[in-house]
Amino acid sequence: MQFIYVLSGWEGSAHDGRVLRDAITKPNGLKVPNGFYYLVDSGYANCPGFLAPFRGQRYHLSSWSDGHQPVTPEEFFNMKHASARNVIERTFGLLKIRWKILASPSFYSIATQRRIINVCCLLHNFIRKEMIEDPAEDEVGTLSLEENIEDEIGNITTVEPTNEWTELRNQMAVDMFNTWRSSQVIH
């Protein structure tokens, strides 16, 4: 649960796609190696480097409580997507627990707010790296998602939906669903 890129300063009302385009087109912007992807929510386009859930399908983890099971590849994909994205939400929750200044409205200038956010993220990463046990993490649960990927194969430079990427997600959903179904014990 570490931050690899922080782009602070955008208003919360800004369209997700616009913020993402800004992030990947900056000179020192977000780097997405070809062949890899980040999970994004349904506010983003499903495109190379950014894997969005299926729209119009159950998504939230609470949808599968009380023994309800996914019945389509798209629902199963969304369930797994939501579970993985939960790590991101927990990381933001941890930031707000650790630094209360992030959990309330700010009276500081935009420039100062940006610095506060960036410093909190840097300190979060430092604490994650240096502390064997982090008591604040107990409040949101623990899950480690630390993997560094060297960039030797180029980066994604555009944020536009493609048929190829949609087909990739569709096939991934079918494969995941079939693997899951074949592992279910029939009584």
N, C-alpha and C positions, 0 to 999 in steps of 0.2 A: 504494500500500500504506500507507494511513493509517487510523487508528482514528477513527470518527465518533461512537462511543458506547461507553462502558465501564461495566459494572455488575459491580463486584467484590464479593466477600463471601459469595457463595453457596457451599455445599459442593458438591464434585464429584458427590456422590450425588443431588443435587436433580434432580427431573424437569425436562427441558429446557422443556417447555410452561409449567411453573410459573414458571421464571425469566423466560421471555419475557413472560408476562402481567405480571409485576412490572415489567419494563423498560418496557412501553408504557403502563402505568397510573400510573407515577410522575409528579408534576407537571412535572418537567423530564426526562421519560423519553425513550425512543427514539421518534423521529418517522418514520413511514412514510407518505409522501404517497400518496393514492389514485392508483391507476394504475401504481404502481411496486412493486417487490418486492425482498426480500433472498433470496439462496439459503440454504437451511438443510439440515441433514442429515436422515436418516430418523428421527431421534429427535423431530422436530417434526411437527406436523400440516401438511398442505398446505392453506393458507388464505390469504385476501386479505392481500397484503403479504409472504408467506413461501412461497417455492416449494421444495417438497421433491422428492427423486427418487422414482421409482417403486419401491415395495417389491417384493421377489421377482424382481427383474431384476438382471443384471450391473451393477455400479456402479464398482468401483475401476479406475483407469486401467490397472493391470497386467492386467486381464481382456482388454484389446485389444492386448496385445503379440504379437509373433510373427505379425503379419499377420491376426489374428482381427478380423473386422469385425462390427459390430452387425447383427442380422438383423431387428429389429423397431423401430418408432418409439420404444418405451419404452426399449430398450437404447441407441439412438442418443441420446435425450434424456439418459439417465443418464451416458453417456460425456461429453457436452458439459457437463453439470452438474458432474461430478467434475473436469473440467479447469478450470472456472471457480472452483470451491471450493478448488482447489489453491492459489490465490493467498492465501486466508485461512490455510491451514495453513503456507505459507511465511512469512507475516507473523509468526505466532506463533513459528515457528522462528527468525526473525531476532531477535525480542525475547529469546529464551532464549540466543542466541549473544552478543548485545550485553550483556545483564545476567544473569550467571550466577546471581544470587540467585533468579531466577525458575525456574531449572531444577532446583532441589534443595529438599528439605523445609525448612520454615522453623520457627524456634523463636520467632518474634515473635508478639505478640498478633494476633488477627484484625483489629483496627482498624489496627494498623501494617502488616499484610500488605496490606490494602486500599489504604492510602496508597502503599505501594511499587509495587503494580501500576498504580495510576492515574498516578503520577509517571513510571514507565517508559514507559507509553503516550504521555503528553504529550511526554516527551523524544524518543521515537521520531518522533512527528509533527514536532517542531521540527527534528530532524536531517534528516528527509525534505524539509522545506521549505527549509532553509538550505544543505544540502550538495549540490553539483552531482553529485559522485560519492561514494558511500558504500562504503568497502571491506568493511564487514560484509555488505553486500547481495550481494557477489560469492560469499559462502559459500552462499547459498540461491538465487542467480539473480536476475534483475531482471525486473520486470513492474510497470508503473504502472497503477493503477486509481484515478485521481483525477478525480472529476467532482462538482461541486457542483450540487445541484438545489434551486432555490428552492421553498419550500413556499407555494404560492398556491392549492392545490386541496383542502385538507383533509388530515387524516391518518387512518390506520387506527387504530381504538381497541379492537378485540377480536381475540382469537386463537381463532377457531372455524372448523373445516372447513366448506366450503360446496360444494354440487353445482356451482355456477357456477365456482368456482375449480378444481375437479377437471376440469371440461369445458375450461376455459381451458388447463390443463396438457396435457390429452390432445390438444387441437387443435394446440397449440404443438409437441408431440412429432411429430405426423403431418406438419405443415408442414415442420419441420426435416428430418425423415427423407426426405420426398419431394424436397426441394431437394437434399439430399445425394445421393440415389440418381440424380437426373437429371443431376448433375454428374459421376458416375462414368463413366469410359470403358469401354465393353464391348469386349473383345478377341475 
